[in-house]
Amino acid sequence: MTLEQTLRQIKRVRFWRERGITFLLTSSLFLNLVNWLYLLFSLKGRAKIISLHSGLLFGVDRIGSKFFLFKIPSIGLCIFVLNFILAFFFYEKGKVVATQFFLASLFILQIILLLGSILTINL
């Protein structure tokens, strides 16, 4: 089977025609991209070592390279791929509720990761 035939076969799957599924997938991917771009542009002029964690009682308790913050969207992207594969698998088995659960949790997770990135840089 060639790549062209594989792509045609993927397009025929009903999975891509579901509005809720495509909305959750594209918005999750968009939030992950926003997270990458936010970190890229907000860390541009900063020092190489920044605070990575700040506790309420003791203040800053973890410092490190600013590139460690890029682990946040990287983990989000890995979870995106894993949840996408699981959602597609469960959709093919006819379990639409499980598919919606995986994609809704992915969307919520991307929001949480973006907020975590914003709060880590701004505090």
C-alpha positions as CSV (number, residue, x, y, z in Angstrom):
1,M,0.0,0.0,0.0
2,T,1.4,3.3,-1.0
3,L,1.4,6.5,1.1
4,E,-1.3,8.0,-1.2
5,Q,-3.6,5.0,-0.7
6,T,-3.1,5.2,3.0
7,L,-4.0,8.9,3.1
8,R,-7.1,8.3,1.1
9,Q,-8.2,5.5,3.4
10,I,-7.6,7.8,6.5
11,K,-9.7,10.5,4.9
12,R,-12.6,8.1,4.5
13,V,-12.8,7.3,8.2
14,R,-15.8,8.9,9.9
15,F,-13.6,9.9,12.8
16,W,-12.6,13.1,10.9
17,R,-16.2,14.0,10.1
18,E,-17.3,14.3,13.7
19,R,-17.4,18.0,14.6
20,G,-16.8,17.5,18.3
21,I,-13.8,15.3,17.7
22,T,-12.2,17.7,15.2
23,F,-12.9,20.7,17.4
24,L,-11.2,19.1,20.5
25,L,-8.3,17.8,18.4
26,T,-7.6,21.1,16.7
27,S,-8.1,23.3,19.7
28,S,-5.8,21.0,21.8
29,L,-3.1,21.2,19.2
30,F,-3.6,24.9,18.9
31,L,-3.2,25.3,22.7
32,N,0.0,23.3,22.6
33,L,1.3,25.5,19.8
34,V,0.4,28.6,21.8
35,N,2.3,27.1,24.7
36,W,5.4,26.6,22.6
37,L,5.2,30.1,21.1
38,Y,4.5,31.7,24.5
39,L,7.6,30.1,26.0
40,L,9.7,30.9,23.0
41,F,8.9,34.6,22.9
42,S,8.7,35.3,26.6
43,L,12.0,33.7,27.4
44,K,13.9,35.4,24.7
45,G,15.5,38.2,26.7
46,R,15.7,36.5,30.1
47,A,18.7,35.2,31.9
48,K,19.8,31.7,31.3
49,I,18.9,30.6,34.9
50,I,15.4,31.3,36.1
51,S,13.1,30.2,38.9
52,L,11.3,27.0,37.9
53,H,9.2,26.6,41.0
54,S,8.0,28.9,43.7
55,G,6.3,27.6,46.9
56,L,3.9,29.6,49.0
57,L,5.8,29.2,52.3
58,F,9.4,29.1,51.2
59,G,9.5,31.2,48.0
60,V,11.7,30.0,45.2
61,D,12.8,26.5,45.8
62,R,13.9,25.3,42.4
63,I,16.1,27.2,39.9
64,G,17.5,26.0,36.6
65,S,18.0,26.7,32.9
66,K,15.2,28.4,31.1
67,F,15.1,25.5,28.6
68,F,13.7,23.2,31.3
69,L,10.4,25.1,30.9
70,F,10.1,23.6,27.4
71,K,9.5,20.2,29.0
72,I,5.9,21.5,29.7
73,P,4.8,21.7,26.1
74,S,6.9,18.6,25.2
75,I,5.0,16.5,27.7
76,G,1.7,18.1,26.4
77,L,2.7,17.0,22.8
78,C,3.5,13.5,23.9
79,I,0.2,13.2,25.8
80,F,-1.6,14.6,22.7
81,V,-0.1,11.9,20.5
82,L,-1.0,9.2,23.0
83,N,-4.6,10.4,23.6
84,F,-5.1,10.8,19.8
85,I,-4.0,7.2,19.2
86,L,-6.2,5.9,22.0
87,A,-9.2,8.0,20.9
88,F,-8.9,6.8,17.3
89,F,-8.6,3.2,18.5
90,F,-11.7,3.4,20.8
91,Y,-13.7,5.2,18.0
92,E,-12.9,2.4,15.6
93,K,-14.2,-0.1,18.3
94,G,-17.5,1.9,18.5
95,K,-16.9,3.4,21.9
96,V,-17.7,7.1,21.2
97,V,-18.0,8.0,24.9
98,A,-14.4,6.8,25.6
99,T,-13.2,8.8,22.6
100,Q,-14.9,12.0,23.8
101,F,-13.4,11.4,27.3
102,F,-9.9,11.1,26.0
103,L,-10.2,14.2,23.8
104,A,-12.0,16.3,26.4
105,S,-9.3,15.4,29.0
106,L,-6.7,16.3,26.5
107,F,-8.2,19.7,25.9
108,I,-8.4,20.4,29.7
109,L,-4.8,19.2,30.1
110,Q,-3.6,21.5,27.4
111,I,-5.3,24.4,29.2
112,I,-3.7,23.5,32.5
113,L,-0.2,23.2,30.9
114,L,-0.6,26.6,29.2
115,L,-1.6,28.2,32.5
116,G,1.3,26.4,34.3
117,S,3.7,27.9,31.7
118,I,2.2,31.4,32.1
119,L,2.3,31.3,35.9
120,T,5.8,29.9,36.1
121,I,7.2,32.7,33.9
122,N,5.2,35.5,35.5
123,L,5.7,34.7,39.1
